[in-house]
Amino acid sequence: MVYMDKKCCDEAFLFVSEAFLLVSEVILLVSEAFLLVSEAFLLVSEAFLLVSEVILLVSEAFLLVMQSRGELIVGINAIAKELAIKKIPQW
């Protein structure tokens, strides 16, 4: 009888231990799933960051071109005024 109770107790303990093991494995799988989702969001965020940086670089290049064009126009106007002043006869 004592042997039967010990065997029953051991089987119950083994069953509970296996149940805890299964629960732990499920928790581990859920944690890994959350980690994968987090990594996916991180990759998407990094992609958006790269796109934003490219847009910023293109905008800066466009701004530099526009500034250079403006400086070129100002330079051409200054030269044209200089030439116009030299052509006007002075009284």
Backbone atoms as SQL, in Angstrom:
CREATE TABLE atoms (id INTEGER PRIMARY KEY, chain TEXT, resi INTEGER, resn TEXT, atom TEXT, x REAL, y REAL, z REAL);
INSERT INTO atoms VALUES
  (1, 'A', 1, 'MET', 'N', 0.815, -1.185, 0.000),
  (2, 'A', 1, 'MET', 'CA', 0.000, 0.000, 0.000),
  (3, 'A', 1, 'MET', 'C', 0.868, 1.262, 0.000),
  (4, 'A', 2, 'VAL', 'N', 1.891, 1.277, 0.854),
  (5, 'A', 2, 'VAL', 'CA', 2.790, 2.428, 0.901),
  (6, 'A', 2, 'VAL', 'C', 3.514, 2.565, -0.423),
  (7, 'A', 3, 'TYR', 'N', 3.885, 1.426, -1.013),
  (8, 'A', 3, 'TYR', 'CA', 4.560, 1.452, -2.306),
  (9, 'A', 3, 'TYR', 'C', 3.643, 2.029, -3.380),
  (10, 'A', 4, 'MET', 'N', 2.367, 1.688, -3.351),
  (11, 'A', 4, 'MET', 'CA', 1.391, 2.161, -4.313),
  (12, 'A', 4, 'MET', 'C', 1.185, 3.667, -4.163),
  (13, 'A', 5, 'ASP', 'N', 1.129, 4.169, -2.930),
  (14, 'A', 5, 'ASP', 'CA', 0.960, 5.606, -2.703),
  (15, 'A', 5, 'ASP', 'C', 2.184, 6.378, -3.181),
  (16, 'A', 6, 'LYS', 'N', 3.380, 5.828, -2.951),
  (17, 'A', 6, 'LYS', 'CA', 4.618, 6.499, -3.388),
  (18, 'A', 6, 'LYS', 'C', 4.667, 6.529, -4.912),
  (19, 'A', 7, 'LYS', 'N', 4.285, 5.429, -5.547),
  (20, 'A', 7, 'LYS', 'CA', 4.290, 5.382, -7.008),
  (21, 'A', 7, 'LYS', 'C', 3.281, 6.379, -7.572),
  (22, 'A', 8, 'CYS', 'N', 2.134, 6.472, -6.968),
  (23, 'A', 8, 'CYS', 'CA', 1.098, 7.410, -7.402),
  (24, 'A', 8, 'CYS', 'C', 1.587, 8.847, -7.224),
  (25, 'A', 9, 'CYS', 'N', 2.248, 9.081, -6.085),
  (26, 'A', 9, 'CYS', 'CA', 2.789, 10.421, -5.798),
  (27, 'A', 9, 'CYS', 'C', 3.878, 10.775, -6.807),
  (28, 'A', 10, 'ASP', 'N', 4.742, 9.820, -7.116),
  (29, 'A', 10, 'ASP', 'CA', 5.814, 10.051, -8.086),
  (30, 'A', 10, 'ASP', 'C', 5.236, 10.344, -9.472),
  (31, 'A', 11, 'GLU', 'N', 4.199, 9.619, -9.852),
  (32, 'A', 11, 'GLU', 'CA', 3.567, 9.848, -11.150),
  (33, 'A', 11, 'GLU', 'C', 2.882, 11.216, -11.200),
  (34, 'A', 12, 'ALA', 'N', 2.262, 11.590, -10.106),
  (35, 'A', 12, 'ALA', 'CA', 1.619, 12.909, -10.039),
  (36, 'A', 12, 'ALA', 'C', 2.670, 14.011, -10.129),
  (37, 'A', 13, 'PHE', 'N', 3.783, 13.831, -9.416),
  (38, 'A', 13, 'PHE', 'CA', 4.867, 14.812, -9.454),
  (39, 'A', 13, 'PHE', 'C', 5.449, 14.901, -10.859),
  (40, 'A', 14, 'LEU', 'N', 5.634, 13.752, -11.505),
  (41, 'A', 14, 'LEU', 'CA', 6.144, 13.722, -12.870),
  (42, 'A', 14, 'LEU', 'C', 5.167, 14.419, -13.820),
  (43, 'A', 15, 'PHE', 'N', 3.874, 14.179, -13.665),
  (44, 'A', 15, 'PHE', 'CA', 2.855, 14.812, -14.501),
  (45, 'A', 15, 'PHE', 'C', 2.883, 16.333, -14.334),
  (46, 'A', 16, 'VAL', 'N', 2.975, 16.793, -13.074),
  (47, 'A', 16, 'VAL', 'CA', 3.014, 18.235, -12.814),
  (48, 'A', 16, 'VAL', 'C', 4.295, 18.836, -13.381),
  (49, 'A', 17, 'SER', 'N', 5.411, 18.129, -13.229),
  (50, 'A', 17, 'SER', 'CA', 6.688, 18.615, -13.765),
  (51, 'A', 17, 'SER', 'C', 6.626, 18.731, -15.279),
  (52, 'A', 18, 'GLU', 'N', 6.051, 17.740, -15.948),
  (53, 'A', 18, 'GLU', 'CA', 5.912, 17.799, -17.403),
  (54, 'A', 18, 'GLU', 'C', 4.963, 18.924, -17.821),
  (55, 'A', 19, 'ALA', 'N', 3.930, 19.150, -17.049),
  (56, 'A', 19, 'ALA', 'CA', 3.008, 20.251, -17.348),
  (57, 'A', 19, 'ALA', 'C', 3.733, 21.591, -17.249),
  (58, 'A', 20, 'PHE', 'N', 4.548, 21.756, -16.191),
  (59, 'A', 20, 'PHE', 'CA', 5.329, 22.991, -16.060),
  (60, 'A', 20, 'PHE', 'C', 6.325, 23.133, -17.203),
  (61, 'A', 21, 'LEU', 'N', 6.912, 22.033, -17.610),
  (62, 'A', 21, 'LEU', 'CA', 7.854, 22.065, -18.731),
  (63, 'A', 21, 'LEU', 'C', 7.143, 22.514, -20.006),
  (64, 'A', 22, 'LEU', 'N', 5.953, 21.962, -20.263),
  (65, 'A', 22, 'LEU', 'CA', 5.191, 22.359, -21.446),
  (66, 'A', 22, 'LEU', 'C', 4.815, 23.836, -21.397),
  (67, 'A', 23, 'VAL', 'N', 4.376, 24.292, -20.225),
  (68, 'A', 23, 'VAL', 'CA', 4.025, 25.709, -20.071),
  (69, 'A', 23, 'VAL', 'C', 5.259, 26.580, -20.310),
  (70, 'A', 24, 'SER', 'N', 6.397, 26.156, -19.790),
  (71, 'A', 24, 'SER', 'CA', 7.642, 26.915, -19.992),
  (72, 'A', 24, 'SER', 'C', 8.016, 26.958, -21.469),
  (73, 'A', 25, 'GLU', 'N', 7.836, 25.846, -22.172),
  (74, 'A', 25, 'GLU', 'CA', 8.144, 25.821, -23.602),
  (75, 'A', 25, 'GLU', 'C', 7.196, 26.734, -24.385),
  (76, 'A', 26, 'VAL', 'N', 5.928, 26.757, -24.003),
  (77, 'A', 26, 'VAL', 'CA', 4.970, 27.648, -24.660),
  (78, 'A', 26, 'VAL', 'C', 5.359, 29.105, -24.418),
  (79, 'A', 27, 'ILE', 'N', 5.721, 29.416, -23.187),
  (80, 'A', 27, 'ILE', 'CA', 6.150, 30.784, -22.872),
  (81, 'A', 27, 'ILE', 'C', 7.389, 31.146, -23.680),
  (82, 'A', 28, 'LEU', 'N', 8.323, 30.213, -23.811),
  (83, 'A', 28, 'LEU', 'CA', 9.527, 30.452, -24.605),
  (84, 'A', 28, 'LEU', 'C', 9.167, 30.700, -26.072),
  (85, 'A', 29, 'LEU', 'N', 8.270, 29.897, -26.616),
  (86, 'A', 29, 'LEU', 'CA', 7.854, 30.085, -28.011),
  (87, 'A', 29, 'LEU', 'C', 7.171, 31.432, -28.215),
  (88, 'A', 30, 'VAL', 'N', 6.317, 31.825, -27.282),
  (89, 'A', 30, 'VAL', 'CA', 5.644, 33.124, -27.383),
  (90, 'A', 30, 'VAL', 'C', 6.675, 34.252, -27.293),
  (91, 'A', 31, 'SER', 'N', 7.643, 34.102, -26.397),
  (92, 'A', 31, 'SER', 'CA', 8.691, 35.119, -26.269),
  (93, 'A', 31, 'SER', 'C', 9.503, 35.229, -27.554),
  (94, 'A', 32, 'GLU', 'N', 9.827, 34.087, -28.157),
  (95, 'A', 32, 'GLU', 'CA', 10.565, 34.111, -29.424),
  (96, 'A', 32, 'GLU', 'C', 9.730, 34.752, -30.532),
  (97, 'A', 33, 'ALA', 'N', 8.426, 34.502, -30.519),
  (98, 'A', 33, 'ALA', 'CA', 7.554, 35.126, -31.517),
  (99, 'A', 33, 'ALA', 'C', 7.547, 36.644, -31.347),
  (100, 'A', 34, 'PHE', 'N', 7.442, 37.108, -30.095),
  (101, 'A', 34, 'PHE', 'CA', 7.492, 38.552, -29.845),
  (102, 'A', 34, 'PHE', 'C', 8.837, 39.129, -30.269),
  (103, 'A', 35, 'LEU', 'N', 9.911, 38.387, -30.035),
  (104, 'A', 35, 'LEU', 'CA', 11.237, 38.842, -30.448),
  (105, 'A', 35, 'LEU', 'C', 11.311, 38.976, -31.965),
  (106, 'A', 36, 'LEU', 'N', 10.765, 37.997, -32.688),
  (107, 'A', 36, 'LEU', 'CA', 10.768, 38.069, -34.148),
  (108, 'A', 36, 'LEU', 'C', 9.956, 39.250, -34.649),
  (109, 'A', 37, 'VAL', 'N', 8.804, 39.473, -34.038),
  (110, 'A', 37, 'VAL', 'CA', 7.979, 40.618, -34.427),
  (111, 'A', 37, 'VAL', 'C', 8.718, 41.923, -34.144),
  (112, 'A', 38, 'SER', 'N', 9.361, 41.999, -32.988),
  (113, 'A', 38, 'SER', 'CA', 10.117, 43.203, -32.639),
  (114, 'A', 38, 'SER', 'C', 11.252, 43.440, -33.635),
  (115, 'A', 39, 'GLU', 'N', 11.940, 42.359, -34.019),
  (116, 'A', 39, 'GLU', 'CA', 13.015, 42.499, -34.996),
  (117, 'A', 39, 'GLU', 'C', 12.466, 42.947, -36.352),
  (118, 'A', 40, 'ALA', 'N', 11.289, 42.449, -36.718),
  (119, 'A', 40, 'ALA', 'CA', 10.674, 42.871, -37.979),
  (120, 'A', 40, 'ALA', 'C', 10.339, 44.363, -37.935),
  (121, 'A', 41, 'PHE', 'N', 9.761, 44.811, -36.816),
  (122, 'A', 41, 'PHE', 'CA', 9.471, 46.241, -36.673),
  (123, 'A', 41, 'PHE', 'C', 10.749, 47.065, -36.712),
  (124, 'A', 42, 'LEU', 'N', 11.810, 46.559, -36.107),
  (125, 'A', 42, 'LEU', 'CA', 13.094, 47.263, -36.128),
  (126, 'A', 42, 'LEU', 'C', 13.609, 47.382, -37.555),
  (127, 'A', 43, 'LEU', 'N', 13.520, 46.301, -38.322),
  (128, 'A', 43, 'LEU', 'CA', 13.972, 46.350, -39.710),
  (129, 'A', 43, 'LEU', 'C', 13.143, 47.339, -40.533),
  (130, 'A', 44, 'VAL', 'N', 11.835, 47.338, -40.324),
  (131, 'A', 44, 'VAL', 'CA', 10.975, 48.287, -41.041),
  (132, 'A', 44, 'VAL', 'C', 11.326, 49.722, -40.644),
  (133, 'A', 45, 'SER', 'N', 11.560, 49.940, -39.352),
  (134, 'A', 45, 'SER', 'CA', 11.930, 51.281, -38.883),
  (135, 'A', 45, 'SER', 'C', 13.258, 51.721, -39.485),
  (136, 'A', 46, 'GLU', 'N', 14.217, 50.803, -39.562),
  (137, 'A', 46, 'GLU', 'CA', 15.502, 51.138, -40.168),
  (138, 'A', 46, 'GLU', 'C', 15.343, 51.442, -41.652),
  (139, 'A', 47, 'ALA', 'N', 14.449, 50.718, -42.323),
  (140, 'A', 47, 'ALA', 'CA', 14.198, 50.991, -43.741),
  (141, 'A', 47, 'ALA', 'C', 13.603, 52.385, -43.914),
  (142, 'A', 48, 'PHE', 'N', 12.630, 52.742, -43.061),
  (143, 'A', 48, 'PHE', 'CA', 12.059, 54.092, -43.117),
  (144, 'A', 48, 'PHE', 'C', 13.125, 55.148, -42.836),
  (145, 'A', 49, 'LEU', 'N', 14.010, 54.861, -41.892),
  (146, 'A', 49, 'LEU', 'CA', 15.091, 55.798, -41.577),
  (147, 'A', 49, 'LEU', 'C', 16.004, 55.990, -42.782),
  (148, 'A', 50, 'LEU', 'N', 16.348, 54.895, -43.451),
  (149, 'A', 50, 'LEU', 'CA', 17.197, 55.004, -44.637),
  (150, 'A', 50, 'LEU', 'C', 16.513, 55.799, -45.742),
  (151, 'A', 51, 'VAL', 'N', 15.227, 55.548, -45.952),
  (152, 'A', 51, 'VAL', 'CA', 14.482, 56.299, -46.966),
  (153, 'A', 51, 'VAL', 'C', 14.452, 57.786, -46.597),
  (154, 'A', 52, 'SER', 'N', 14.243, 58.076, -45.327),
  (155, 'A', 52, 'SER', 'CA', 14.224, 59.475, -44.876),
  (156, 'A', 52, 'SER', 'C', 15.578, 60.133, -45.093),
  (157, 'A', 53, 'GLU', 'N', 16.652, 59.400, -44.817),
  (158, 'A', 53, 'GLU', 'CA', 17.987, 59.954, -45.028),
  (159, 'A', 53, 'GLU', 'C', 18.254, 60.213, -46.508),
  (160, 'A', 54, 'VAL', 'N', 17.788, 59.312, -47.372),
  (161, 'A', 54, 'VAL', 'CA', 17.957, 59.524, -48.815),
  (162, 'A', 54, 'VAL', 'C', 17.179, 60.757, -49.257),
  (163, 'A', 55, 'ILE', 'N', 15.959, 60.891, -48.770),
  (164, 'A', 55, 'ILE', 'CA', 15.149, 62.073, -49.112),
  (165, 'A', 55, 'ILE', 'C', 15.846, 63.342, -48.625),
  (166, 'A', 56, 'LEU', 'N', 16.409, 63.295, -47.425),
  (167, 'A', 56, 'LEU', 'CA', 17.134, 64.451, -46.891),
  (168, 'A', 56, 'LEU', 'C', 18.342, 64.789, -47.763),
  (169, 'A', 57, 'LEU', 'N', 19.098, 63.760, -48.173),
  (170, 'A', 57, 'LEU', 'CA', 20.268, 64.008, -49.020),
  (171, 'A', 57, 'LEU', 'C', 19.864, 64.590, -50.371),
  (172, 'A', 58, 'VAL', 'N', 18.795, 64.071, -50.953),
  (173, 'A', 58, 'VAL', 'CA', 18.320, 64.606, -52.236),
  (174, 'A', 58, 'VAL', 'C', 17.856, 66.049, -52.062),
  (175, 'A', 59, 'SER', 'N', 17.168, 66.328, -50.962),
  (176, 'A', 59, 'SER', 'CA', 16.712, 67.693, -50.697),
  (177, 'A', 59, 'SER', 'C', 17.889, 68.643, -50.530),
  (178, 'A', 60, 'GLU', 'N', 18.911, 68.194, -49.800),
  (179, 'A', 60, 'GLU', 'CA', 20.092, 69.035, -49.617),
  (180, 'A', 60, 'GLU', 'C', 20.809, 69.270, -50.946),
  (181, 'A', 61, 'ALA', 'N', 20.892, 68.227, -51.783),
  (182, 'A', 61, 'ALA', 'CA', 21.522, 68.388, -53.094),
  (183, 'A', 61, 'ALA', 'C', 20.726, 69.369, -53.949),
  (184, 'A', 62, 'PHE', 'N', 19.400, 69.244, -53.922),
  (185, 'A', 62, 'PHE', 'CA', 18.545, 70.164, -54.670),
  (186, 'A', 62, 'PHE', 'C', 18.739, 71.592, -54.176),
  (187, 'A', 63, 'LEU', 'N', 18.809, 71.769, -52.855),
  (188, 'A', 63, 'LEU', 'CA', 19.027, 73.094, -52.277),
  (189, 'A', 63, 'LEU', 'C', 20.371, 73.673, -52.721),
  (190, 'A', 64, 'LEU', 'N', 21.405, 72.838, -52.715),
  (191, 'A', 64, 'LEU', 'CA', 22.718, 73.317, -53.163),
  (192, 'A', 64, 'LEU', 'C', 22.692, 73.717, -54.626),
  (193, 'A', 65, 'VAL', 'N', 21.994, 72.948, -55.449),
  (194, 'A', 65, 'VAL', 'CA', 21.881, 73.294, -56.870),
  (195, 'A', 65, 'VAL', 'C', 21.146, 74.620, -57.025),
  (196, 'A', 66, 'MET', 'N', 20.068, 74.788, -56.280),
  (197, 'A', 66, 'MET', 'CA', 19.307, 76.033, -56.372),
  (198, 'A', 66, 'MET', 'C', 20.138, 77.222, -55.879),
  (199, 'A', 67, 'GLN', 'N', 20.886, 77.034, -54.815),
  (200, 'A', 67, 'GLN', 'CA', 21.734, 78.123, -54.316),
  (201, 'A', 67, 'GLN', 'C', 22.819, 78.458, -55.329),
  (202, 'A', 68, 'SER', 'N', 23.427, 77.428, -55.915),
  (203, 'A', 68, 'SER', 'CA', 24.466, 77.664, -56.922),
  (204, 'A', 68, 'SER', 'C', 23.877, 78.383, -58.123),
  (205, 'A', 69, 'ARG', 'N', 22.678, 77.975, -58.517),
  (206, 'A', 69, 'ARG', 'CA', 22.008, 78.621, -59.645),
  (207, 'A', 69, 'ARG', 'C', 21.726, 80.085, -59.314),
  (208, 'A', 70, 'GLY', 'N', 21.252, 80.319, -58.089),
  (209, 'A', 70, 'GLY', 'CA', 20.988, 81.699, -57.673),
  (210, 'A', 70, 'GLY', 'C', 22.259, 82.535, -57.663),
  (211, 'A', 71, 'GLU', 'N', 23.348, 81.961, -57.148),
  (212, 'A', 71, 'GLU', 'CA', 24.618, 82.684, -57.136),
  (213, 'A', 71, 'GLU', 'C', 25.117, 82.947, -58.551),
  (214, 'A', 72, 'LEU', 'N', 24.891, 81.965, -59.437),
  (215, 'A', 72, 'LEU', 'CA', 25.293, 82.134, -60.829),
  (216, 'A', 72, 'LEU', 'C', 24.499, 83.263, -61.478),
  (217, 'A', 73, 'ILE', 'N', 23.190, 83.306, -61.222),
  (218, 'A', 73, 'ILE', 'CA', 22.349, 84.369, -61.783),
  (219, 'A', 73, 'ILE', 'C', 22.785, 85.729, -61.241),
  (220, 'A', 74, 'VAL', 'N', 23.067, 85.791, -59.937),
  (221, 'A', 74, 'VAL', 'CA', 23.532, 87.053, -59.345),
  (222, 'A', 74, 'VAL', 'C', 24.852, 87.465, -59.984),
  (223, 'A', 75, 'GLY', 'N', 25.738, 86.510, -60.204),
  (224, 'A', 75, 'GLY', 'CA', 27.024, 86.816, -60.842),
  (225, 'A', 75, 'GLY', 'C', 26.850, 87.304, -62.262),
  (226, 'A', 76, 'ILE', 'N', 25.969, 86.643, -63.011),
  (227, 'A', 76, 'ILE', 'CA', 25.710, 87.052, -64.395),
  (228, 'A', 76, 'ILE', 'C', 25.082, 88.445, -64.429),
  (229, 'A', 77, 'ASN', 'N', 24.154, 88.708, -63.513),
  (230, 'A', 77, 'ASN', 'CA', 23.543, 90.044, -63.448),
  (231, 'A', 77, 'ASN', 'C', 24.585, 91.102, -63.121),
  (232, 'A', 78, 'ALA', 'N', 25.491, 90.792, -62.212),
  (233, 'A', 78, 'ALA', 'CA', 26.543, 91.755, -61.859),
  (234, 'A', 78, 'ALA', 'C', 27.440, 92.038, -63.052),
  (235, 'A', 79, 'ILE', 'N', 27.783, 90.995, -63.796),
  (236, 'A', 79, 'ILE', 'CA', 28.615, 91.188, -64.990),
  (237, 'A', 79, 'ILE', 'C', 27.851, 92.000, -66.039),
  (238, 'A', 80, 'ALA', 'N', 26.558, 91.686, -66.213),
  (239, 'A', 80, 'ALA', 'CA', 25.749, 92.423, -67.189),
  (240, 'A', 80, 'ALA', 'C', 25.652, 93.890, -66.809),
  (241, 'A', 81, 'LYS', 'N', 25.467, 94.174, -65.515),
  (242, 'A', 81, 'LYS', 'CA', 25.403, 95.574, -65.075),
  (243, 'A', 81, 'LYS', 'C', 26.735, 96.266, -65.311),
  (244, 'A', 82, 'GLU', 'N', 27.816, 95.551, -65.034),
  (245, 'A', 82, 'GLU', 'CA', 29.158, 96.126, -65.241),
  (246, 'A', 82, 'GLU', 'C', 29.367, 96.459, -66.717),
  (247, 'A', 83, 'LEU', 'N', 28.961, 95.549, -67.577),
  (248, 'A', 83, 'LEU', 'CA', 29.094, 95.790, -69.013),
  (249, 'A', 83, 'LEU', 'C', 28.170, 96.920, -69.461),
  (250, 'A', 84, 'ALA', 'N', 26.967, 96.990, -68.916),
  (251, 'A', 84, 'ALA', 'CA', 26.022, 98.034, -69.285),
  (252, 'A', 84, 'ALA', 'C', 26.545, 99.392, -68.861),
  (253, 'A', 85, 'ILE', 'N', 27.151, 99.450, -67.690),
  (254, 'A', 85, 'ILE', 'CA', 27.685, 100.732, -67.197),
  (255, 'A', 85, 'ILE', 'C', 28.831, 101.183, -68.095),
  (256, 'A', 86, 'LYS', 'N', 29.647, 100.272, -68.549),
  (257, 'A', 86, 'LYS', 'CA', 30.791, 100.633, -69.388),
  (258, 'A', 86, 'LYS', 'C', 30.332, 101.089, -70.768),
  (259, 'A', 87, 'LYS', 'N', 29.185, 100.632, -71.255),
  (260, 'A', 87, 'LYS', 'CA', 28.697, 100.992, -72.588),
  (261, 'A', 87, 'LYS', 'C', 27.958, 102.327, -72.582),
  (262, 'A', 88, 'ILE', 'N', 27.443, 102.751, -71.416),
  (263, 'A', 88, 'ILE', 'CA', 26.700, 104.004, -71.361),
  (264, 'A', 88, 'ILE', 'C', 27.718, 105.142, -71.406),
  (265, 'A', 89, 'PRO', 'N', 27.544, 106.011, -72.356),
  (266, 'A', 89, 'PRO', 'CA', 28.487, 107.150, -72.423),
  (267, 'A', 89, 'PRO', 'C', 28.284, 108.069, -71.223),
  (268, 'A', 90, 'GLN', 'N', 29.376, 108.483, -70.692),
  (269, 'A', 90, 'GLN', 'CA', 29.311, 109.360, -69.515),
  (270, 'A', 90, 'GLN', 'C', 29.451, 110.806, -69.979),
  (271, 'A', 91, 'TRP', 'N', 28.614, 111.638, -69.530),
  (272, 'A', 91, 'TRP', 'CA', 28.581, 113.056, -69.965),
  (273, 'A', 91, 'TRP', 'C', 29.400, 113.895, -69.076);
